[in-house]
Amino acid sequence: MSAQTNGTIAVFGATGRQGGAVVDALLDREARVRALVRDPRSDRAQALAARGVELAAVRADDPASLAAALTAVAGFSFMTPEANSLEEVEAEIRIGTALVDAAVEAGVPHTVFNSVFGADRETGVPHHDSKHWIEERLRGSGLRATMVRASAFMENFATVMAPTLEQGRIVLRLPLPEDVALKMISIRDIGRIAAALLLGTAEAPGGAVELVGDELTGPRIAAAFGARAGLPARYEALPLSVLPSDLDRAMFRQFAEATENPSDIAVVRAIEPATLDLAGWIRATGWTAPTT
Ligand SMILES: NC(=O)c1ccc[n+]([C@@H]2O[C@H](COP(=O)([O-])OP(=O)(O)OC[C@H]3O[C@@H](n4cnc5c(N)ncnc54)[C@H](OP(=O)(O)O)[C@@H]3O)[C@@H](O)[C@H]2O)c1
């Protein structure tokens, strides 16, 4: 166990989206950051180094490399990689478990896990239950730990959930009934909230915070994009069968059931007052209507 820390915050996943946002927020607050990366020579790792981030080469299947990279840090932020199959879910659990065990070995004073909304319980969604099990491991580890449980990323509206432009209308299609409100958060705010918790400028009541910046039904999401584009908007609910994987079908089924789980946006804003709602995210990202 390390008795003393050097004030550095370690980040696993720093070359990715959530970890990258944690790094951005930590650097904005002038914290010292160490990124745990697979390949320090990669362009993304080198871009971090150019911003003053220390690089530590790790392998998730090499516990000694992980524990060494966590030596003397003041805090540790980690996420687990996306899983699109049951094999990848197993790999996700292995990586998360290895990271928790390494944090124990290194005696990390505060660990923040980028988990997922609802991971306080089993939901039957394989790539959410994986995070539930990692949370359980973390809770049972004796470490001081905080779970930041992200709802759907608003950034999905720039990629896999992007609205289209059809005959002068903004059209949004999702496999979600039109009366179900989707909980969502921007990746920027996940990073800001994790950083505030790691730097001790905020606390999560009960050691966990469900990250929701907005909660809107499909028609209201479409309307938000339409308002920005100055165009009429339409929502179309699709069947779950349009989704390519069993995992995603389970997840969207769970989104529809999760309406009974209330979200507390006030708790999120108490940590990060500038947390974006969808309209704010649309403005902040400079989203413009697609051309076709
Ligand atoms: N999409 C959503 O709406 C949503 C909502 C809530 C939660 N989530 C969860 O968010 C997670 C994905 O987060 P993200 O989008 O930030 O991921 P991402 O951008 O794909 O980044 C993945 C990071 O993990 C690293 N990595 C991957 N496999 C690794 C391994 N075997 N060993 C070491 N490092 C490894 C990558 O590093 P390299 O540079 O080495 O590749 C990269 O830094 C998933 O668990 C997903 O379930 C997603």
The ligand as a Tripos MOL2 file, in Angstrom:
@<TRIPOS>MOLECULE
LIG
   48    52     1     0     0
SMALL
NO_CHARGES

@<TRIPOS>ATOM
      1 N1        -22.3740    4.6740  -25.8050 N.am      1 LIG1
      2 C1        -23.1230    5.0110  -24.7530 C.2       1 LIG1
      3 O1        -24.1520    5.6890  -24.8690 O.2       1 LIG1
      4 C2        -22.6810    4.5570  -23.3750 C.ar      1 LIG1
      5 C3        -23.4080    4.9950  -22.2470 C.ar      1 LIG1
      6 C4        -22.9880    4.5950  -20.9650 C.ar      1 LIG1
      7 C5        -21.8740    3.7660  -20.8410 C.ar      1 LIG1
      8 N2        -21.1960    3.3490  -21.9680 N.ar      1 LIG1
      9 C6        -20.0180    2.4930  -21.7670 C.3       1 LIG1
     10 O2        -18.8640    3.2540  -22.0830 O.3       1 LIG1
     11 C7        -17.8000    2.3450  -22.3650 C.3       1 LIG1
     12 C8        -17.0420    2.8390  -23.5740 C.3       1 LIG1
     13 O3        -16.4720    4.0830  -23.2430 O.3       1 LIG1
     14 P1        -15.7900    5.0010  -24.3600 P.3       1 LIG1
     15 O4        -16.7980    5.2910  -25.4260 O.co2     1 LIG1
     16 O5        -15.1170    6.1070  -23.6700 O.co2     1 LIG1
     17 O6        -14.7180    3.9680  -24.9750 O.3       1 LIG1
     18 P2        -13.7140    4.2280  -26.1720 P.3       1 LIG1
     19 O7        -13.7700    5.6330  -26.6660 O.co2     1 LIG1
     20 O8        -13.9090    3.1070  -27.1390 O.co2     1 LIG1
     21 O9        -12.2770    4.0390  -25.4850 O.3       1 LIG1
     22 C9        -11.8340    2.7850  -25.0450 C.3       1 LIG1
     23 C10       -10.5610    3.0010  -24.2280 C.3       1 LIG1
     24 O10       -10.1980    1.7690  -23.6080 O.3       1 LIG1
     25 C11        -8.8630    1.4320  -23.9850 C.3       1 LIG1
     26 N3         -8.7870   -0.0230  -24.0990 N.ar      1 LIG1
     27 C12        -9.6320   -0.8110  -24.7940 C.ar      1 LIG1
     28 N4         -9.2900   -2.1020  -24.6160 N.ar      1 LIG1
     29 C13        -8.2220   -2.1190  -23.8100 C.ar      1 LIG1
     30 C14        -7.3960   -3.1460  -23.2780 C.ar      1 LIG1
     31 N5         -7.6120   -4.4350  -23.5410 N.pl3     1 LIG1
     32 N6         -6.3710   -2.7990  -22.4930 N.ar      1 LIG1
     33 C15        -6.1140   -1.5030  -22.2400 C.ar      1 LIG1
     34 N7         -6.8610   -0.4670  -22.7200 N.ar      1 LIG1
     35 C16        -7.8990   -0.7930  -23.4820 C.ar      1 LIG1
     36 C17        -8.6150    2.1380  -25.2950 C.3       1 LIG1
     37 O11        -7.2320    2.3600  -25.4370 O.3       1 LIG1
     38 P3         -6.4290    2.1710  -26.8080 P.3       1 LIG1
     39 O12        -6.0150    3.5600  -27.2240 O.co2     1 LIG1
     40 O13        -5.2750    1.3560  -26.4200 O.co2     1 LIG1
     41 O14        -7.3430    1.4960  -27.7990 O.co2     1 LIG1
     42 C18        -9.3870    3.4450  -25.0770 C.3       1 LIG1
     43 O15        -8.6090    4.3530  -24.3210 O.3       1 LIG1
     44 C19       -18.4360    0.9710  -22.5780 C.3       1 LIG1
     45 O16       -18.1920    0.1760  -21.4440 O.3       1 LIG1
     46 C20       -19.9130    1.2970  -22.7020 C.3       1 LIG1
     47 O17       -20.7360    0.2340  -22.2570 O.3       1 LIG1
     48 C21       -21.5680    3.7410  -23.2070 C.ar      1 LIG1
@<TRIPOS>BOND
     1     1     2 1
     2     2     3 2
     3     2     4 1
     4     4     5 ar
     5     4    48 ar
     6     5     6 ar
     7     6     7 ar
     8     7     8 ar
     9     8     9 1
    10     8    48 ar
    11     9    10 1
    12     9    46 1
    13    10    11 1
    14    11    12 1
    15    11    44 1
    16    12    13 1
    17    13    14 1
    18    14    15 2
    19    14    16 1
    20    14    17 1
    21    17    18 1
    22    18    19 2
    23    18    20 1
    24    18    21 1
    25    21    22 1
    26    22    23 1
    27    23    24 1
    28    23    42 1
    29    24    25 1
    30    25    26 1
    31    25    36 1
    32    26    27 ar
    33    26    35 ar
    34    27    28 ar
    35    28    29 ar
    36    29    30 ar
    37    29    35 ar
    38    30    31 1
    39    30    32 ar
    40    32    33 ar
    41    33    34 ar
    42    34    35 ar
    43    36    37 1
    44    36    42 1
    45    37    38 1
    46    38    39 2
    47    38    40 1
    48    38    41 1
    49    42    43 1
    50    44    45 1
    51    44    46 1
    52    46    47 1
@<TRIPOS>SUBSTRUCTURE
     1 LIG1         1 GROUP 0 **** ****
